[in-house]
Amino acid sequence: MKDNIILNKTIQFSLAIIRYTEQLEQDKKHIIARQLLRSATSVGANMHEAQNAESKADFIHKVKISAKEIEETKYWLTLCEHSMSYAFDKDLKLMAEEISLIIYKILSSSKRKM
């Protein structure tokens, strides 16, 4: 796993999101915190699942789920960014963008090889 960039990045991202959502929970921002925690950690969970896919199609399917989850995560982060009453960590948004680019690159190269 140490050579797998996307797995490493999604673990680091999930850990950062956990810290951020704990802060949101302390600020009584429960609804967004829970939504963000679910979508953000799902990105990495699905990328990890994809590593043991039963077929190329199954791999692509799991990566597509990760793509959907990172888009949802970016949505929740954008809401936090533009809300006056939410703390915001711009590094999380940058991490999400970077992960998104990697996921879409994986998808495009996987589809070409089919």
KOLPA-218606 format. One record per residue: x, y negated, z negated of N, C-alpha, C, O in turn. Coordinates in steps of 0.02 Angstrom, whole numbers, padded with zeros to 5 digits, always signed. Layout:
% residues N
XYZXYZXYZXYZ/...
This chain:
% residues 114
+00041+00060+00000+00000+00000+00000+00043-00063+00000+00020-00116+00022/+00105-00059-00024+00145-00120-00028+00158-00152+00040+00172-00212+00043/+00153-00114+00094+00164-00141+00161+00099-00165+00193+00101-00197+00246/+00042-00151+00162-00022-00169+00192-00042-00239+00169-00066-00249+00114/-00031-00287+00214-00042-00357+00198-00113-00372+00177-00124-00406+00127/-00162-00346+00214-00232-00362+00199-00252-00333+00131-00289-00366+00094/-00229-00274+00114-00247-00245+00049-00216-00287-00008-00249-00301-00057/-00154-00306+00001-00121-00348-00050-00155-00416-00058-00166-00439-00113/-00172-00446-00001-00204-00512-00004-00274-00508-00034-00294-00553-00071/-00311-00455-00019-00378-00450-00048-00376-00437-00123-00420-00459-00160/-00326-00401-00146-00319-00390-00218-00303-00456-00253-00334-00474-00303/-00255-00493-00226-00237-00558-00255-00297-00606-00254-00309-00643-00301/-00334-00605-00198-00393-00648-00192-00446-00628-00244-00474-00672-00276/-00458-00564-00250-00508-00541-00299-00489-00562-00370-00532-00584-00409/-00426-00555-00387-00404-00575-00454-00413-00651-00465-00432-00672-00519/-00398-00690-00413-00407-00762-00418-00481-00780-00424-00500-00825-00461/-00523-00744-00387-00595-00756-00390-00622-00737-00459-00665-00772-00486/-00597-00683-00487-00619-00664-00555-00605-00720-00604-00647-00738-00645/-00545-00747-00601-00527-00803-00646-00573-00863-00634-00597-00894-00682/-00585-00879-00571-00627-00937-00554-00699-00926-00577-00730-00971-00605/-00726-00867-00565-00796-00855-00584-00804-00851-00660-00857-00868-00687/-00752-00830-00695-00754-00834-00768-00760-00906-00791-00796-00922-00839/-00724-00950-00757-00729-01022-00773-00800-01047-00757-00829-01084-00797/-00827-01026-00700-00896-01047-00683-00946-01021-00735-00992-01057-00753/-00936-00960-00757-00981-00932-00809-00977-00974-00873-01028-00988-00904/-00917-00994-00892-00909-01036-00952-00945-01103-00944-00969-01132-00992/-00947-01127-00881-00981-01190-00866-01056-01180-00854-01091-01227-00834/-01079-01120-00866-01150-01101-00859-01174-01106-00786-01232-01123-00773/-01130-01090-00740-01147-01088-00669-01155-01014-00649-01120-00989-00605/-01200-00980-00683-01206-00907-00679-01225-00881-00610-01196-00833-00586/-01273-00912-00578-01299-00885-00515-01245-00885-00461-01233-00833-00429/-01213-00942-00451-01161-00946-00400-01101-00901-00419-01072-00867-00377/-01084-00901-00483-01028-00859-00506-01039-00786-00489-00994-00753-00464/-01099-00761-00501-01113-00690-00487-01113-00676-00412-01086-00625-00390/-01143-00720-00373-01145-00710-00301-01074-00710-00272-01056-00668-00231/-01035-00758-00294-00966-00765-00270-00924-00705-00290-00886-00678-00249/-00931-00683-00352-00893-00625-00375-00910-00563-00334-00865-00526-00315/-00974-00552-00322-00995-00493-00283-00968-00494-00212-00939-00446-00188/-00978-00551-00177-00957-00553-00107-00881-00551-00100-00854-00516-00057/-00846-00588-00142-00773-00592-00136-00739-00526-00152-00692-00506-00117/-00761-00491-00204-00729-00428-00221-00750-00372-00172-00714-00323-00165/-00806-00381-00140-00828-00332-00089-00783-00332-00028-00775-00281+00005/-00753-00389-00013-00707-00394+00044-00651-00342+00036-00639-00302+00080/-00618-00345-00021-00563-00299-00034-00585-00227-00041-00552-00180-00018/-00642-00217-00074-00668-00149-00083-00680-00116-00016-00664-00057-00007/-00709-00152+00031-00723-00123+00097-00660-00113+00138-00655-00065+00176/-00611-00158+00130-00548-00148+00165-00512-00087+00137-00479-00050+00174/-00517-00076+00072-00487-00016+00043-00523+00046+00067-00491+00096+00084/-00589+00044+00070-00628+00100+00095-00609+00116+00168-00605+00174+00187/-00598+00064+00207-00581+00074+00277-00517+00115+00286-00508+00147+00337/-00473+00113+00237-00410+00150+00242-00421+00225+00244-00378+00262+00266/-00479+00247+00221-00495+00319+00221-00557+00332+00263-00597+00377+00248/-00565+00294+00315-00624+00302+00359-00623+00371+00392-00570+00400+00404/-00682+00396+00406-00689+00462+00437-00676+00461+00512-00660+00512+00541/-00681+00402+00542-00669+00396+00614-00652+00323+00629-00655+00280+00586/-00633+00311+00691-00618+00243+00713-00680+00199+00707-00676+00141+00686/-00738+00227+00725-00801+00189+00720-00816+00173+00647-00840+00118+00632/-00804+00219+00602-00815+00208+00531-00768+00154+00505-00788+00111+00466/-00705+00156+00527-00657+00105+00509-00681+00036+00530-00682-00011+00490/-00702+00030+00592-00726-00034+00619-00787-00058+00580-00794-00117+00565/-00832-00011+00565-00892-00029+00527-00874-00059+00459-00903-00109+00439/-00828-00028+00424-00808-00052+00358-00772-00120+00362-00781-00163+00319/-00732-00128+00414-00699-00193+00424-00751-00247+00440-00744-00304+00418/-00802-00229+00478-00856-00277+00493-00892-00298+00430-00912-00356+00423/-00902-00251+00385-00934-00269+00321-00889-00318+00283-00914-00366+00254/-00824-00307+00284-00778-00354+00252-00783-00422+00285-00781-00474+00251/-00789-00424+00351-00796-00487+00387-00859-00524+00364-00857-00585+00353/-00914-00489+00357-00976-00520+00334-00968-00546+00263-00990-00602+00247/-00935-00507+00220-00926-00527+00151-00880-00587+00144-00892-00630+00101/-00828-00592+00185-00784-00650+00180-00821-00713+00203-00809-00767+00177/-00864-00705+00252-00904-00763+00275-00952-00786+00220-00960-00846+00209/-00983-00738+00186-01027-00756+00130-00987-00790+00074-01009-00839+00045/-00928-00764+00061-00885-00793+00010-00867-00865+00027-00868-00909-00016/-00850-00877+00090-00833-00945+00112-00893-00991+00103-00885-01050+00087/-00953-00965+00113-01014-01005+00103-01020-01027+00030-01030-01086+00016/-01012-00979-00017-01018-00995-00088-00963-01044-00109-00975-01090-00149/-00903-01034-00083-00849-01081-00100-00863-01151-00073-00846-01200-00105/-00892-01154-00014-00910-01219+00015-00963-01254-00028-00959-01315-00038/-01011-01216-00053-01060-01246-00098-01026-01275-00160-01042-01330-00182/-00981-01237-00188-00944-01261-00247-00904-01323-00231-00901-01371-00270/-00872-01322-00173-00830-01379-00152-00871-01443-00146-00847-01497-00165/-00932-01438-00121-00971-01498-00106-01019-01517-00163-01053-01568-00160/-01021-01476-00215-01064-01492-00272-01026-01536-00321-00968-01523-00336/-01059-01587-00345-01028-01632-00393-01017-01600-00461-00974-01621-00499/-01057-01549-00477-01054-01521-00545-01015-01456-00550-01016-01423-00602/-00980-01437-00496-00942-01374-00497-00868-01389-00493-00846-01432-00455/-00830-01352-00533-00757-01354-00526-00741-01321-00459-00777-01276-00437/-00688-01342-00427-00671-01312-00362-00595-01302-00358-00556-01344-00379/-00577-01245-00329-00507-01228-00318-00495-01221-00244-00515-01171-00214/-00463-01271-00214-00454-01270-00141-00410-01212-00118-00416-01191-00060/-00367-01187-00161-00326-01130-00143-00368-01068-00128-00349-01027-00086/-00424-01061-00162-00468-01004-00149-00496-01008-00078-00501-00957-00043/-00513-01067-00057-00540-01076+00011-00485-01061+00063-00499-01030+00114/-00425-01082+00050-00370-01068+00095-00356-00992+00098-00343-00965+00152/-00358-00959+00041-00349-00887+00039-00403-00852+00079-00390-00805+00117/-00465-00875+00071-00521-00845+00107-00513-00854+00183-00526-00808+00222/-00490-00912+00203-00479-00925+00275-00425-00879+00302-00432-00851+00357/-00371-00871+00265-00316-00828+00287-00340-00755+00292-00324-00721+00341/-00376-00731+00243-00402-00663+00244-00450-00654+00303-00449-00603+00336/-00491-00704+00315-00538-00702+00371-00501-00693+00437-00520-00652+00478/-00448-00732+00447-00409-00727+00509-00379-00657+00518-00379-00630+00573/-00354-00629+00464-00324-00562+00467-00378-00510+00484-00367-00467+00526/-00435-00515+00451-00489-00468+00464-00512-00471+00537-00521-00419+00569/-00520-00531+00563-00542-00537+00633-00489-00511+00682-00505-00486+00735/-00426-00519+00664-00372-00491+00705-00374-00415+00704-00366-00383+00755/-00385-00386+00645-00391-00313+00639-00449-00288+00681-00444-00238+00716/-00505-00323+00677-00564-00303+00716-00551-00306+00791-00567-00259+00827/-00520-00360+00813-00510-00366+00886-00460-00315+00911-00470-00287+00965/-00407-00301+00874-00359-00251+00897-00387-00181+00891-00371-00138+00932/-00429-00168+00842-00460-00101+00835-00509-00087+00891-00513-00031+00917/-00547-00138+00909-00596-00129+00964-00562-00117+01030-00586-00079+01072/-00505-00150+01041-00468-00142+01104-00441-00071+01111-00436-00045+01166/-00425-00039+01055-00396+00027+01056-00448+00083+01064-00429+00141+01070/-00511+00065+01064-00563+00117+01070-00573+00139+01141-00615+00182+01154/
